[in-house]
Amino acid sequence: MTLERWTAFLGVLLVVVLTPGPDFAVVLRHSLAGPARGVRAAAGITTGLACHTTAAALGLSAVLAARPDVLTAIRLAGAAYLGWLAVQALRAAFAREPAAAHQRGARSAHPYLDGLATNLFNPKALLFFLGLIPQFVVPGPTVTAQLLLLAGTTVVAASLWWAVVILAAGRGRTLLGRGRVRRAVDGVTGGVLLAVAVGVARG
């Protein structure tokens, strides 16, 4: 693989990673409860990314894509979990004491599992990597090595981005922790997750 091809892949990948979505909403919400929780949520998402990219590299995604019943089960499970996360965020947004409600929700949640399920149960991510990664691979005896390199690049890029998000949340925790702002953050997070859950459920 040439440096130019790897750089092109990195450019496309950064656009995808930096675009806010359900992963971003989950990391931000947990980060507001403390950097350790944000790190665990990000670790879960990164684990999901590693699974998607490795599956695409090894050809497992192609097998799953050929089984509509499997993809349907994954899609519905993902939609249900995202919907549950959305409800938790919206309950905190409309609670009489948003800070206390948020802390109760944070203590009862599992950041790593939230991040892992949000990413792993997203069939769109699986199909995206299945379609993206092979486009940058040069046919030949080093195909597997190239695929694993691109998978590793994805995991590293995502990890660096989540580190930035967690640090930024830590710097702005005082502002974001205020009642009205916290309600707005939880409301937007819940709305985003609910919209994504509906979209995933519809396919």
N, C-alpha and C positions, 0 to 999 in steps of 0.2 A: 504494500500500500504506500502510495506517495504522500508526501507531506501536504501537497495541495488538496488531495482527496480527503485526508483526515481533517484539514482545516475547514473544508466545505461542510463536512459532517458536523463539526463542532459549531459552526455558525448556525446551521439549521437546528441543532440540538438546543442551543442557548435560547433561541426564540421560543421553543416549546417549553423549556424549563422555567424561563422568566415570565411566562404568561400566567397570570393568576387563575387559579382553578380550585377544585375541592381540596387538593393537597395543600395549597397555600393557606386556605381557610382553616384547615385542621391544625397546621403547624402554628399559625398565628394565635389561634384561640388557646392552645395549650401553653404557648410561650408567655401569654399574659398571666398565667397562673404560676410562672416561674421558669427560668431557663432550663432546669433539669427536665421538666415535663416537655418543653419544646424540643430538646435534644432527643428524648425518647420517641416523640411523635415523628420527628424527622428520620430517626433510625428505622422506624417501621416503614415509612414511605420509601426510603432508600432500599430496604430489603425487598419491597415489592418491585421496585425498578430493576433490581438485580435479577429477580426471578423472571420478569418479562423479557429483559434483554438476553439473558442466558437461554431462555426457552426459544427465543427467536434465533439465536446463534446456533442452537443445536437442532433446530427444525421442529421442535415440539409445538410451536405456535401454529405451524402449517397444519399439523394434525388436528389441533383443537378447532382451527378455523373451518376445517372440513366437516366438523361435527356440530351442526346447528343446535342439537339438543344440549350439548355441553355448554356452548356459548350462551344459550338461553338460561340455563341454570345459573351460570356465573353472573349474567346480567341481572337477573332477579334478586340474587343474593346481595349483589353490590348495591342495587337500588334500595333494598330493604335496610341495609346498614347505613347508607348515606341518609336515608329518611329518618332513621333513629337519631343520628348525629344532629340532623337539622332540628328535630323536635327538642333536643337538649339545649341547643343554642337559643332557639326561640323562647323556650320556657325561661331561660335566664334573662333574655331581653325584656320580657314582660313581667318579670317578678317585681314585687314591691321593693325588695332590697336586692338590686342586681349584683352587687359585689358579693354579698353572702351567698346568693343563689349560685353565682359563678364558682365560688370556692367549693360549695357542696358538690356541684357537678364535676369540678375538676378532681376532687378527692375520690369520687366514685367511679371515675372513668379510668381507662387504661390507655395512656397515650400511644404506646408502641402498637397495640392491637388496633387502635383507631387509625393510625397512619398506615399500617400494613393492609388492613381491610379496605380502606379508601382507595389505595392504589392497586392492590392485587385483584380486587373484584371489579375492576374497571375494564370491560372487554375492549373499549376503544383504545386503551393504552396498549393492550396486547396486540391488536391489529395494526396499530400505528407503528410499533417497533418492527412488526413483521414486514410491513411495507417499506419502512425507512432504511433499516440497517443493511439489507441486501443490496440496496442501490449504490452503496459506497464501497462494495467489496470487489476486488479484482480476482477473476477466476484463476485458479491455480492450486498448487499444493499447500499454500499457506492460508487457505480460506478460513479454516477454523481459528487460526491465530488472529486473523484480521477481525473476525466476528467478535471474538473475546476482547480484543483491544477496543472495539467500538462500545461493547457492553461496559467495560471498565471505565471508559471515558464518560459514559452516561452517568454512572454511579458517582464518580468524582465530581463532575460538574454539578449534579444535584446536591451533593453533600456541601459543597462550597456555598451554593445559593441558600440552602437552609441555614447555614451558619450566619450568613448576612441577615436573614430574616429574624433569627433568634436574637442576635445582638441588637438589631434595630428595635425589636419589641422590648428588650430590656431597657434600652435608653428611653423609650417613650412610655414605659409602664405607668409612670405617675400620671401622665396625661390620659392615657388609654384606660386607666383604672378608675377615672372619675365616673360618677353615676350615669350621666347622660351619654358620655362618649362610650362607656362600656355597653350601655344598651344598644347604641348604634352599631358597635362592632359585632355584638352578638346577633343583632337583627340582620345585618348584612350577611354575616357568616351563615346563619340559619337559612336565609333566603337563597343564597348561592347553592348551598348543599341540597336544599329542597328542589331547586330548579334542575340541578344536575341529576338528582335521584329520579325525577320524573322523566328527564331525557333518556337516562340509561334504561329505565323500565320500558319506555316506548321503543327502544332499540334505534 
